[in-house]
Amino acid sequence: MIKCGRPRKGEECLSRDRLLDTAFSLFLENGYGNLSLETIARDARVSMRTIYSQFGGKAGLFGAVIKRCSDQFVTSLSEENVLENSPEEALISFAKQFLYRITRPEVVRMRTILIGESLRFPDLATQFYEQGPQRTLDHLTQFFARQQQTGYFAAVDPHFLADHFLSALRNGRFQKLQLGLEPTPDEAEIDVWVRQSVGLFLRGCLNNVRG
């Protein structure tokens, strides 16, 4: 018997996850401009109406895909998690997850697609920036601002601190990775990368011992 009416909450979550998984795979395979919403709806086994009602269209769906990726590391900066660790440990935990996610081949591929098609589709660039880099920057800014209130960090613009911390992570090695000139780092390599970056960011490079 065919079931009518609104699906239960658990079924809605499964449907949304299936849609985002399918959209992610199809964006990787086809790019953005060449992929139709009809194809996504068919492969995800949802209606076009569902996509429009939940995401507003293809750009909104792409933004939701990016947001789900960023969810996996911005939550490590929540107040609850920070209370369980020192600010330095919180930054290390965030940075490991951040670098691991953005250096995966499929995510590098997604960024390549974005760069290639953003001029043709401004909404695509907007969704990517708002749900990815801007959202990450905002969470880091809030983290630094909270820690400044405790006296852990100096009274420097927290947005400036967040921006420079992300720049320290997305260094020349990441640029080479984006160009296909660097192999995908494993977890051990990311651990070294993160600890060096966080250590330099927190303590600087000046030798405080003067003769």
Phi, psi and chi 1 to 4 in degrees:
 res  aa     phi    psi   chi1   chi2   chi3   chi4
   1 MET       -  133.9  180.0  177.2   66.2      -
   2 ILE   -76.2  130.0  -61.7  175.8      -      -
   3 LYS   -88.5  132.0  -64.6 -178.7  179.5  179.5
   4 CYS  -111.5  168.1  -60.8      -      -      -
   5 GLY    94.0  179.3      -      -      -      -
   6 ARG   -75.3  134.9 -175.0  171.8 -179.7  173.5
   7 PRO   -68.3  155.5   24.7  -33.5      -      -
   8 ARG   -66.0  164.2  -65.9 -171.8  -64.1  -89.8
   9 LYS   -58.3  -44.3 -175.7  175.1 -178.8  179.7
  10 GLY   -61.6  -38.9      -      -      -      -
  11 GLU   -68.3  -36.1  -66.9  173.7  -17.1      -
  12 GLU   -62.0  -41.8  -73.0 -177.7  -19.2      -
  13 CYS   -64.1  -42.0  -69.6      -      -      -
  14 LEU   -65.1  -40.8  -71.2  173.9      -      -
  15 SER   -63.9  -42.1  177.4      -      -      -
  16 ARG   -66.0  -43.7 -179.6 -176.7  174.5   87.9
  17 ASP   -62.4  -42.0  -74.9  -18.3      -      -
  18 ARG   -63.2  -40.6 -176.5  175.4   67.1 -114.6
  19 LEU   -63.2  -46.0  173.0   55.7      -      -
  20 LEU   -67.0  -39.3  -67.6  176.7      -      -
  21 ASP   -61.9  -45.1  -73.1  -19.6      -      -
  22 THR   -65.6  -44.5  -59.4      -      -      -
  23 ALA   -61.5  -42.3      -      -      -      -
  24 PHE   -59.0  -47.7 -176.7   72.4      -      -
  25 SER   -63.7  -41.3  -62.6      -      -      -
  26 LEU   -71.1  -36.9  -70.6  173.3      -      -
  27 PHE   -62.0  -42.0  -78.9  132.1      -      -
  28 LEU   -63.4  -39.5  -73.6  176.6      -      -
  29 GLU   -77.2  -37.8 -179.0 -179.0   -9.3      -
  30 ASN  -112.9  -10.1  -59.0  -78.6      -      -
  31 GLY    81.6 -166.9      -      -      -      -
  32 TYR   -99.8  -52.4 -176.9   82.9      -      -
  33 GLY   -65.3  -32.5      -      -      -      -
  34 ASN   -87.5   -0.7  -65.0  -34.1      -      -
  35 LEU  -103.8  127.1  179.2   62.3      -      -
  36 SER   -95.6  153.6   68.6      -      -      -
  37 LEU   -65.0  -30.5  -83.9 -179.5      -      -
  38 GLU   -60.7  -41.0  -70.6   84.8   -6.0      -
  39 THR   -65.6  -43.5  -61.9      -      -      -
  40 ILE   -62.3  -46.4  -62.1  173.3      -      -
  41 ALA   -61.9  -42.2      -      -      -      -
  42 ARG   -64.2  -48.6 -177.3 -165.3   65.9 -138.4
  43 ASP   -69.6  -31.5  -74.3   18.0      -      -
  44 ALA   -86.4   -7.4      -      -      -      -
  45 ARG    60.6   46.1  -56.1 -166.9  -57.8  -80.8
  46 VAL  -130.0  167.1  -60.1      -      -      -
  47 SER   -86.7  157.2   67.8      -      -      -
  48 MET   -60.6  -36.1  -67.7  -81.0  -70.3      -
  49 ARG   -60.4  -38.3 -179.8  178.7  178.6 -179.1
  50 THR   -61.8  -44.6  -64.7      -      -      -
  51 ILE   -63.0  -45.5  -64.1  177.8      -      -
  52 TYR   -66.9  -39.3  -81.4  108.9      -      -
  53 SER   -70.9  -33.8   64.5      -      -      -
  54 GLN   -89.3  -32.0  -68.2 -170.9   14.4      -
  55 PHE  -126.7  -10.6  -53.9  103.4      -      -
  56 GLY    81.7   -6.0      -      -      -      -
  57 GLY   141.5 -168.3      -      -      -      -
  58 LYS   -69.2  -40.3 -171.4  164.6   64.5  169.6
  59 ALA   -63.8  -41.5      -      -      -      -
  60 GLY   -65.0  -36.5      -      -      -      -
  61 LEU   -65.6  -42.1  178.8   58.4      -      -
  62 PHE   -61.1  -42.0 -176.5   88.1      -      -
  63 GLY   -61.3  -38.3      -      -      -      -
  64 ALA   -66.6  -35.5      -      -      -      -
  65 VAL   -62.4  -45.2  169.4      -      -      -
  66 ILE   -66.2  -40.9  -61.2  -57.5      -      -
  67 LYS   -61.3  -40.6  180.0  179.2 -178.1  -63.1
  68 ARG   -64.2  -35.0 -170.7  169.4   66.2  160.1
  69 CYS   -65.3  -44.8  -68.6      -      -      -
  70 SER   -72.4  -24.6   64.6      -      -      -
  71 ASP   -54.1  -31.7  -80.5  -16.4      -      -
  72 GLN   -72.3  -14.7  -62.9  168.4   -4.3      -
  73 PHE  -123.7  -25.5   48.8   80.0      -      -
  74 VAL   -70.0  -27.0  -64.0      -      -      -
  75 THR   -66.1  -19.3   52.8      -      -      -
  76 SER   -70.2  -11.3   64.7      -      -      -
  77 LEU   -98.1    9.5  -67.3  170.9      -      -
  78 SER   -64.6  155.9   66.8      -      -      -
  79 GLU   -59.9  -36.5  -69.3 -170.7   62.9      -
  80 GLU   -63.2  -44.3  -66.9   78.4    9.1      -
  81 ASN   -67.6  -37.9  -70.9  -24.1      -      -
  82 VAL   -68.1  -34.7  173.5      -      -      -
  83 LEU   -61.6  -27.3  -73.9  173.5      -      -
  84 GLU   -84.2  -11.6  -62.1  174.9   -1.0      -
  85 ASN  -136.9  165.5  -58.2  -72.7      -      -
  86 SER   -73.8  159.7   69.5      -      -      -
  87 PRO   -55.7  -37.8  -28.8   37.0      -      -
  88 GLU   -64.7  -43.4  179.9  172.9   -0.6      -
  89 GLU   -64.8  -36.0  -70.0  169.8  -24.4      -
  90 ALA   -64.4  -41.7      -      -      -      -
  91 LEU   -65.3  -40.1  -76.2  175.9      -      -
  92 ILE   -63.9  -44.4  -70.9  173.5      -      -
  93 SER   -62.0  -45.9  175.1      -      -      -
  94 PHE   -60.6  -48.8  160.6   81.2      -      -
  95 ALA   -63.3  -37.6      -      -      -      -
  96 LYS   -62.9  -47.5  -77.1 -176.3  178.4 -179.2
  97 GLN   -66.6  -40.7  -65.1 -179.5   59.6      -
  98 PHE   -60.7  -52.0  174.7   74.8      -      -
  99 LEU   -67.1  -38.0  -81.5 -179.3      -      -
 100 TYR   -61.5  -44.0 -176.8   83.5      -      -
 101 ARG   -67.9  -46.4  -61.9  -63.4  174.9 -171.6
 102 ILE   -77.1  -10.4   70.0  170.8      -      -
 103 THR  -100.1    0.5   57.7      -      -      -
 104 ARG   -68.9  141.8  -65.1  -48.5   91.0 -168.8
 105 PRO   -52.8  -39.7  -27.9   35.4      -      -
 106 GLU   -69.3  -31.8   63.1  -87.3   15.6      -
 107 VAL   -75.9  -39.3  176.6      -      -      -
 108 VAL   -59.6  -41.6  171.7      -      -      -
 109 ARG   -62.3  -41.0  165.2   70.7  175.8  153.3
 110 MET   -63.5  -40.7 -171.3   68.1   83.3      -
 111 ARG   -64.3  -37.8  -73.7  177.8   61.3   90.0
 112 THR   -63.1  -42.5  -59.3      -      -      -
 113 ILE   -60.4  -44.6  -69.4  171.6      -      -
 114 LEU   -60.0  -49.1  167.6   76.6      -      -
 115 ILE   -60.2  -38.7  -67.1  169.5      -      -
 116 GLY   -73.1  -25.3      -      -      -      -
 117 GLU  -117.3   -1.6  -57.8 -160.6   43.4      -
 118 SER   -65.7  -32.1   59.5      -      -      -
 119 LEU   -67.8  -34.6  -69.5  178.8      -      -
 120 ARG   -77.6  -28.6  -68.0  173.5   56.9 -152.2
 121 PHE  -130.5   82.6  -57.3   99.6      -      -
 122 PRO   -56.6  -33.7  -24.1   34.1      -      -
 123 ASP   -63.1  -31.7  -72.6  -12.5      -      -
 124 LEU   -63.7  -47.7  169.9   65.5      -      -
 125 ALA   -62.7  -39.9      -      -      -      -
 126 THR   -63.1  -47.3  -61.5      -      -      -
 127 GLN   -62.5  -42.6  -74.2  -70.9  -22.3      -
 128 PHE   -62.4  -47.7  172.7   80.4      -      -
 129 TYR   -66.4  -43.5 -172.1   76.9      -      -
 130 GLU   -67.5  -40.0  -71.3 -179.5   -9.3      -
 131 GLN   -89.2  -15.2  -59.9  -60.3  -21.7      -
 132 GLY  -111.0  -92.4      -      -      -      -
 133 PRO   -56.6  -45.5  -28.4   36.5      -      -
 134 GLN   -65.9  -42.0 -176.6   64.5   62.0      -
 135 ARG   -64.3  -42.1 -174.8  164.1  175.6 -101.5
 136 THR   -64.0  -44.1  -55.6      -      -      -
 137 LEU   -62.2  -40.8 -177.2   61.5      -      -
 138 ASP   -63.7  -43.8  -71.2  -15.1      -      -
 139 HIS   -63.7  -41.4  -86.4   74.8      -      -
 140 LEU   -66.2  -39.8  -94.2  175.2      -      -
 141 THR   -59.6  -44.2  -61.1      -      -      -
 142 GLN   -63.8  -38.6  -67.0  168.2   14.8      -
 143 PHE   -61.1  -49.3  166.3   79.7      -      -
 144 PHE   -64.6  -38.6  -77.9  115.5      -      -
 145 ALA   -63.5  -42.1      -      -      -      -
 146 ARG   -64.4  -40.6  -70.1 -163.6  -56.3  -92.1
 147 GLN   -72.8  -26.5  -63.3  -53.7  -46.6      -
 148 GLN   -66.8  -33.0  -76.3  175.7  -29.9      -
 149 GLN   -66.1  -25.5  -67.8  174.7   -0.1      -
 150 THR   -88.4   -7.0   69.7      -      -      -
 151 GLY    88.7    7.4      -      -      -      -
 152 TYR   -74.1  -40.6 -169.4   88.7      -      -
 153 PHE  -108.9  152.8  -69.6  111.7      -      -
 154 ALA   -66.2  160.2      -      -      -      -
 155 ALA   -78.3   69.8      -      -      -      -
 156 VAL  -112.6  147.7  178.6      -      -      -
 157 ASP   -45.7  116.3  179.4    2.4      -      -
 158 PRO   -61.9  -30.0   21.0  -32.3      -      -
 159 HIS   -64.8  -41.6 -177.0  -85.0      -      -
 160 PHE   -61.2  -43.8  178.4   85.4      -      -
 161 LEU   -61.5  -45.8  -69.8  175.7      -      -
 162 ALA   -62.8  -43.4      -      -      -      -
 163 ASP   -62.2  -43.3 -170.6   32.6      -      -
 164 HIS   -73.2  -31.3  -83.4 -102.5      -      -
 165 PHE   -65.6  -43.9 -179.1   70.5      -      -
 166 LEU   -64.7  -36.4  -71.3  173.1      -      -
 167 SER   -65.1  -34.9  -64.3      -      -      -
 168 ALA   -65.5  -32.2      -      -      -      -
 169 LEU   -79.5  -44.5  -64.6  175.0      -      -
 170 ARG   -85.7   70.7  -68.3 -168.2  -59.3 -107.1
 171 ASN   -91.6 -164.0   53.7   26.5      -      -
 172 GLY   -60.0  -31.6      -      -      -      -
 173 ARG   -64.5  -38.6 -176.1  176.3 -178.9 -178.2
 174 PHE   -66.6  -37.7  177.3   72.5      -      -
 175 GLN   -63.0  -40.2  -61.1  -57.7  -40.1      -
 176 LYS   -65.3  -38.0  -69.3  174.3   67.2  176.8
 177 LEU   -61.9  -43.5 -179.8   69.3      -      -
 178 GLN   -61.1  -31.3 -175.2   74.2   54.6      -
 179 LEU   -89.7    1.5  -66.8  169.9      -      -
 180 GLY    78.5   17.8      -      -      -      -
 181 LEU   -99.5    0.5  -58.0  176.0      -      -
 182 GLU  -137.2  135.4 -177.1   85.4   10.7      -
 183 PRO   -70.8  157.8   27.0  -35.1      -      -
 184 THR   -64.1  123.7  -58.8      -      -      -
 185 PRO   -72.7  146.6   27.7  -34.3      -      -
 186 ASP   -89.5 -178.9   58.8   25.4      -      -
 187 GLU   -64.7  -36.5  -68.8 -172.0   25.9      -
 188 ALA   -64.7  -42.1      -      -      -      -
 189 GLU   -66.9  -38.4  -68.7  172.7  -45.8      -
 190 ILE   -65.4  -37.6  -73.5  176.6      -      -
 191 ASP   -59.8  -45.7 -177.7   73.3      -      -
 192 VAL   -64.0  -46.8  174.1      -      -      -
 193 TRP   -54.9  -47.7 -176.6  -16.8      -      -
 194 VAL   -67.1  -48.2  163.9      -      -      -
 195 ARG   -65.0  -36.3  -67.7 -175.7 -176.5  -81.6
 196 GLN   -66.9  -43.5  -71.6  178.2  -22.1      -
 197 SER   -67.3  -45.7  -61.1      -      -      -
 198 VAL   -65.9  -42.5  172.6      -      -      -
 199 GLY   -61.0  -43.6      -      -      -      -
 200 LEU   -67.7  -39.7 -179.2   60.8      -      -
 201 PHE   -62.9  -43.3  177.2   82.1      -      -
 202 LEU   -77.5  -34.6  -68.1  178.8      -      -
 203 ARG  -113.4   -9.0  -75.1  172.4  -85.4  -79.5
 204 GLY    72.8 -170.3      -      -      -      -
 205 CYS  -121.7    8.8   57.7      -      -      -
 206 LEU   -81.3  142.6  -70.9  178.2      -      -
 207 ASN   -87.9  112.1 -174.5   -8.6      -      -
 208 ASN   -78.9   -9.1  -68.6  -37.6      -      -
 209 VAL   -89.5  110.7  179.2      -      -      -
 210 ARG  -111.3  140.7  -59.6 -176.8 -177.7  -83.8
 211 GLY   -81.2      -      -      -      -      -
